[in-house]
């Protein structure tokens, strides 16, 4: 088929814009050919389960799905009754960017908590865990996003503190790991250290943003906390018939730490982007640019002078984060290269000089 896009274009709009990693493409090709059992009875899904058990312990269960919204809906549904709700930061993806799917499809309510850094604390959990009986939704779980929508990170100790507070109140703990590869690379800690060991019951493991074509997984770390997850995956339309191709993508990412290497590359390019602009601010060649969040993973948040965002977007794609304050978000990806960053830094210098 003829290529319909310019493969030389790279921007900073989203890590979803990046293509699939060549090793992922190769893994899908290797999984093709002949017949293999459907609906997860294939050897690739079995190998994926074994790999996650190596990483997270022998009781781990893995349920591959198509996308991150599906992983969050299925995972959270499995932790809740029909009258249950989920405590989450107000800015969390499940509250702001999933089209209402948790509530419309999952049938549970998000209980949003205002936080300055998109992170929950034990105090916030305790403050929002109450219920007035039949007149209100009953909080039954908390959801942490790692890394957060603002590019901030929970340390293993911070996850553990929130989980301890939640469990003491009878609440389950879910982690939205759409960018968990970036978090793991930045923390320099094994996956189990800030998930299973820290008290997370269910993890949404992200693959798409880090090089998969379209593959995520609901990873159950505490089987006692979930109910009916295999049925929930089916009736929320997240059960792949040819699951070997979904599992092969995730298996490729988990082989030889490809997911960590890809996350580290994206994180390093975000640091290079921020550092390049900071140097130009310091020498006076850029003015009117200010950073609004720490750059801990692959997101750079900044405010720009009036009109600068539109001028920059003529050369490189990115999104406004808050148009009212002229705040923008620049995201780097697994395939972002130093030259991509340096060209963009130069463009910022020309527009904001």
C-alpha positions as CSV (number, residue, x, y, z in Angstrom):
1,X,0.0,0.0,0.0
2,X,1.2,3.5,-0.7
3,X,2.3,5.5,2.3
4,X,-0.2,8.3,2.9
5,X,1.8,10.4,5.4
6,X,5.1,12.1,5.6
7,X,7.2,9.7,7.8
8,X,9.8,12.5,8.3
9,X,7.4,14.6,10.4
10,X,7.8,14.6,14.1
11,X,6.1,16.9,16.6
12,X,5.4,17.2,20.2
13,X,1.6,16.9,20.4
14,X,1.4,13.4,21.8
15,X,3.2,10.1,22.2
16,X,0.2,8.6,20.5
17,X,1.4,10.3,17.3
18,X,4.5,8.1,17.2
19,X,4.5,4.9,15.1
20,X,5.0,1.4,16.3
21,X,8.5,0.3,17.4
22,X,10.2,-1.9,14.7
23,X,10.6,-4.6,17.3
24,X,6.9,-4.6,17.9
25,X,6.2,-4.8,14.2
26,X,8.6,-7.7,13.9
27,X,6.9,-9.5,16.8
28,X,3.4,-9.2,15.2
29,X,4.9,-10.5,11.9
30,X,6.4,-13.4,13.8
31,X,3.1,-14.2,15.4
32,X,1.4,-14.3,12.0
33,X,1.0,-17.4,9.8
34,X,-0.9,-20.6,10.4
35,X,-3.6,-21.1,13.0
36,X,-3.4,-20.5,16.7
37,X,-6.2,-20.7,19.3
38,X,-8.3,-17.6,19.7
39,X,-9.4,-15.5,22.6
40,X,-6.2,-15.8,24.6
41,X,-5.6,-19.5,24.4
42,X,-2.5,-18.9,22.2
43,X,1.1,-19.4,23.2
44,X,1.9,-15.7,22.9
45,X,-0.6,-14.8,25.6
46,X,0.7,-17.6,27.7
47,X,4.2,-16.3,27.3
48,X,3.0,-12.8,28.2
49,X,1.4,-14.1,31.4
50,X,4.7,-15.8,32.3
51,X,6.7,-12.7,31.7
52,X,4.4,-10.6,33.9
53,X,4.7,-13.2,36.6
54,X,8.4,-13.0,36.4
55,X,8.1,-9.2,36.9
56,X,5.3,-9.1,39.5
57,X,4.9,-12.4,41.2
58,X,3.3,-15.8,40.6
59,X,-0.2,-14.8,41.5
60,X,-0.3,-12.1,38.7
61,X,-3.1,-12.4,36.2
62,X,-3.0,-10.6,32.8
63,X,-5.9,-9.6,30.6
64,X,-4.8,-8.0,27.3
65,X,-7.1,-5.3,25.9
66,X,-7.2,-2.9,23.0
67,X,-6.7,0.5,24.6
68,X,-6.1,2.4,27.8
69,X,-9.7,3.5,28.3
70,X,-10.7,-0.1,28.1
71,X,-8.1,-1.2,30.5
72,X,-9.2,1.4,33.0
73,X,-12.9,0.6,32.7
74,X,-12.4,-3.2,32.9
75,X,-9.9,-2.9,35.8
76,X,-12.0,-0.5,37.8
77,X,-15.2,-2.4,37.2
78,X,-13.7,-5.5,38.6
79,X,-13.0,-3.7,41.9
80,X,-16.4,-2.2,42.4
81,X,-20.0,-2.9,43.1
82,X,-22.7,-1.2,41.1
83,X,-23.0,1.5,43.9
84,X,-19.3,2.0,44.1
85,X,-17.2,5.1,43.2
86,X,-13.6,5.8,42.5
87,X,-11.5,8.6,44.2
88,X,-9.2,10.1,41.7
89,X,-7.5,13.4,41.0
90,X,-9.8,15.8,39.2
91,X,-7.3,16.0,36.3
92,X,-7.0,12.2,36.0
93,X,-7.5,10.8,32.5
94,X,-10.4,8.7,33.7
95,X,-12.2,11.9,34.7
96,X,-11.3,14.3,31.9
97,X,-10.3,12.5,28.8
98,X,-12.1,9.2,28.4
99,X,-15.4,10.5,27.0
100,X,-17.3,9.6,30.2
101,X,-16.6,5.9,29.4
102,X,-16.0,5.0,33.1
103,X,-19.5,6.3,34.0
104,X,-21.3,5.5,30.7
105,X,-19.8,2.1,30.0
106,X,-18.4,1.1,33.4
107,X,-21.4,2.3,35.4
108,X,-19.4,3.7,38.2
109,X,-18.9,7.3,39.3
110,X,-15.6,9.2,39.5
111,X,-15.2,11.1,42.7
112,X,-12.7,13.9,41.7
113,X,-10.3,15.5,44.1
114,X,-8.6,18.8,43.3
115,X,-4.8,18.4,43.6
116,X,-2.0,20.9,42.6
117,X,0.3,18.2,41.1
118,X,-2.3,15.6,39.9
119,X,-1.3,13.3,42.8
120,X,-3.4,11.8,45.6
121,X,-2.2,11.8,49.2
122,X,-3.3,9.7,52.1
123,X,-4.9,12.8,53.6
124,X,-7.0,13.4,50.4
125,X,-8.1,9.7,50.4
126,X,-9.2,9.9,54.0
127,X,-11.0,13.2,53.5
128,X,-13.0,11.8,50.5
129,X,-13.7,8.3,51.7
130,X,-16.9,8.9,53.5
131,X,-20.5,8.2,52.4
132,X,-23.9,9.4,53.6
133,X,-25.5,6.0,52.9
134,X,-28.0,5.4,50.2
135,X,-28.1,9.0,49.0
136,X,-24.5,9.0,47.8
137,X,-22.1,6.8,45.8
138,X,-19.9,4.7,48.2
139,X,-16.2,5.2,47.6
140,X,-14.7,1.7,47.0
141,X,-11.4,2.4,45.2
142,X,-8.8,5.0,44.5
143,X,-7.0,5.4,41.2
144,X,-3.5,6.7,40.9
145,X,-2.0,7.7,37.5
146,X,1.7,6.9,37.0
147,X,3.0,9.1,35.6
148,X,0.3,11.7,36.1
149,X,-1.4,13.9,33.6
150,X,1.0,16.7,34.6
151,X,4.0,14.6,34.1
152,X,4.7,14.2,37.8
153,X,5.7,10.9,39.5
154,X,4.7,9.0,42.6
155,X,7.7,7.5,44.4
156,X,7.3,4.0,45.6
157,X,6.9,5.3,49.2
158,X,4.2,7.7,48.0
159,X,2.2,4.9,46.3
160,X,2.6,2.8,49.4
161,X,1.3,5.6,51.7
162,X,-1.8,6.1,49.6
163,X,-2.4,2.4,49.3
164,X,-2.0,1.9,53.1
165,X,-4.6,4.7,53.7
166,X,-7.0,3.3,51.1
167,X,-6.8,-0.3,52.3
168,X,-7.3,0.8,56.0
169,X,-10.6,2.3,54.8
170,X,-11.6,-0.8,52.8
171,X,-10.8,0.7,49.4
172,X,-9.0,-1.0,46.6
173,X,-6.1,0.6,44.7
174,X,-6.0,0.9,40.9
175,X,-3.1,2.4,39.0
176,X,-3.5,3.9,35.5
177,X,-0.2,3.1,33.9
178,X,-0.7,4.5,30.4
179,X,2.8,6.0,30.7
180,X,4.2,3.5,33.2
181,X,7.2,2.8,31.0
182,X,8.2,6.5,31.4
183,X,7.7,6.3,35.1
184,X,9.7,3.1,35.5
185,X,12.6,4.6,33.5
186,X,12.6,7.8,35.5
187,X,12.3,6.1,38.9
188,X,15.0,3.6,38.1
189,X,13.0,1.0,40.2
190,X,11.7,-2.4,39.2
191,X,8.0,-2.5,38.3
192,X,7.0,-4.4,41.4
193,X,8.5,-1.8,43.7
194,X,5.9,0.8,42.9
195,X,3.0,-1.5,42.1
196,X,2.7,-4.9,43.9
197,X,5.1,-4.2,46.7
198,X,3.4,-0.8,47.3
199,X,-0.1,-2.2,47.6
200,X,-1.6,-1.7,44.1
201,X,-4.3,-4.2,43.5
202,X,-4.9,-3.7,39.7
203,X,-2.7,-2.1,37.2
204,X,-3.6,-0.7,33.7
205,X,-0.3,-1.4,31.9
206,X,0.2,0.9,28.9
207,X,1.9,-0.2,25.7
208,X,0.5,2.1,22.9
209,X,2.2,5.3,24.0
210,X,5.6,3.5,24.2
211,X,5.7,1.7,20.8
212,X,2.8,-0.7,20.5
213,X,0.3,-0.5,17.6
214,X,-2.6,-0.8,20.0
215,X,-2.1,-3.0,23.1
216,X,-2.6,-2.5,26.8
217,X,-3.3,-5.0,29.6
218,X,-5.2,-5.2,32.9
219,X,-2.8,-6.7,35.3
220,X,-4.3,-8.1,38.4
221,X,-1.8,-8.1,41.3
222,X,-4.2,-9.0,44.0
223,X,-6.7,-11.6,42.7
224,X,-8.7,-11.5,45.9
225,X,-9.6,-7.9,45.1
226,X,-11.3,-8.5,41.8
227,X,-14.6,-10.1,40.7
228,X,-15.6,-11.4,37.3
229,X,-12.9,-9.6,35.3
230,X,-12.9,-12.2,32.5
231,X,-16.6,-11.6,31.9
232,X,-16.2,-7.8,32.2
233,X,-13.5,-7.8,29.6
234,X,-15.9,-9.5,27.2
235,X,-19.0,-7.5,27.8
236,X,-17.1,-4.2,27.5
237,X,-15.9,-5.3,24.1
238,X,-12.3,-5.6,25.1
239,X,-11.8,-9.3,24.4
240,X,-9.7,-9.8,21.2
241,X,-10.5,-12.8,19.1
242,X,-7.0,-12.9,17.6
243,X,-5.4,-12.0,20.9
244,X,-2.0,-13.4,19.9
245,X,-1.3,-10.2,18.0
246,X,-2.2,-8.0,21.0
247,X,-0.1,-10.1,23.3
248,X,2.8,-10.3,20.9
249,X,3.1,-6.5,21.0
250,X,3.3,-6.4,24.8
251,X,5.6,-9.4,24.9
252,X,8.0,-7.5,22.5
253,X,8.0,-4.5,24.8
254,X,8.8,-6.6,27.8
255,X,11.6,-8.5,26.1
256,X,15.1,-7.2,26.9
257,X,13.6,-4.2,28.7
258,X,12.5,-2.6,25.4
259,X,9.7,-0.7,27.3
260,X,12.2,0.8,29.7
261,X,14.6,1.7,27.0
262,X,11.8,3.4,25.0
263,X,10.6,5.2,28.0
264,X,14.1,6.4,28.9
265,X,14.6,7.8,25.4
266,X,11.3,9.8,25.6
267,X,12.2,11.1,29.0
268,X,15.8,12.1,28.0
269,X,14.4,14.0,25.0
270,X,12.0,15.9,27.3
271,X,14.9,16.8,29.5
272,X,16.9,17.9,26.5
273,X,14.0,20.1,25.3
274,X,13.6,21.8,28.7
275,X,17.3,22.2,29.2
276,X,17.7,23.8,25.7
277,X,15.1,26.4,26.3
278,X,16.3,27.1,29.9
279,X,19.8,27.8,28.5
280,X,18.3,30.3,26.0
281,X,16.2,31.9,28.7
282,X,19.4,32.3,30.8
283,X,21.4,33.9,27.9
284,X,18.5,36.2,27.0
285,X,17.8,34.7,23.6
286,X,14.4,33.5,24.7
287,X,11.9,35.6,26.7
288,X,8.3,35.3,27.9
289,X,8.6,31.5,28.3
290,X,8.1,29.9,31.8
291,X,7.8,26.3,32.9
292,X,4.8,25.4,35.0
293,X,5.5,21.8,36.1
294,X,8.7,19.8,36.9
295,X,9.8,17.7,33.9
296,X,10.0,14.3,35.5
297,X,9.1,12.1,32.5
298,X,8.3,12.9,28.9
299,X,6.1,16.0,29.3
300,X,7.2,19.7,29.3
301,X,4.6,22.2,30.4
302,X,5.2,25.9,29.7
303,X,3.5,29.2,29.2
304,X,4.3,31.2,26.0
305,X,4.0,34.8,24.9
306,X,0.8,35.9,23.1
307,X,0.6,34.4,19.7
308,X,3.7,32.3,20.0
309,X,1.9,28.9,20.2
310,X,0.2,29.4,16.9
311,X,3.4,30.5,15.3
312,X,5.2,27.5,16.6
313,X,2.5,25.2,15.5
314,X,3.1,26.1,11.9
315,X,6.3,24.1,12.1
316,X,5.6,21.5,14.8
317,X,2.3,20.0,16.3
318,X,1.5,20.4,20.0
319,X,-1.5,21.1,22.0
320,X,-2.6,23.9,24.3
321,X,-3.0,22.7,27.9
322,X,-4.8,25.8,29.1
323,X,-5.5,28.4,26.4
324,X,-6.7,31.0,28.9
325,X,-3.2,31.1,30.5
326,X,-1.3,30.3,27.3
327,X,0.0,27.1,28.8
328,X,1.1,24.4,26.4
329,X,2.2,20.8,26.7
330,X,5.1,19.3,24.7
331,X,5.3,15.6,24.7
332,X,8.3,13.6,23.5
333,X,8.0,10.0,22.3
334,X,10.1,6.8,22.1
335,X,11.2,7.8,18.6
336,X,12.0,11.5,19.3
337,X,15.6,12.2,18.4
338,X,18.1,14.9,19.5
339,X,17.8,16.6,16.2
340,X,14.1,16.9,16.5
341,X,14.4,18.5,19.8
342,X,17.3,20.9,18.8
343,X,15.3,22.1,15.7
344,X,12.3,22.8,17.9
345,X,14.4,24.6,20.5
346,X,15.8,26.8,17.7
347,X,12.3,27.5,16.5
348,X,11.3,28.6,20.0
349,X,14.3,30.9,20.0
350,X,13.2,32.5,16.7
351,X,9.6,32.9,17.7
352,X,10.2,33.9,21.4
353,X,13.5,35.8,20.9
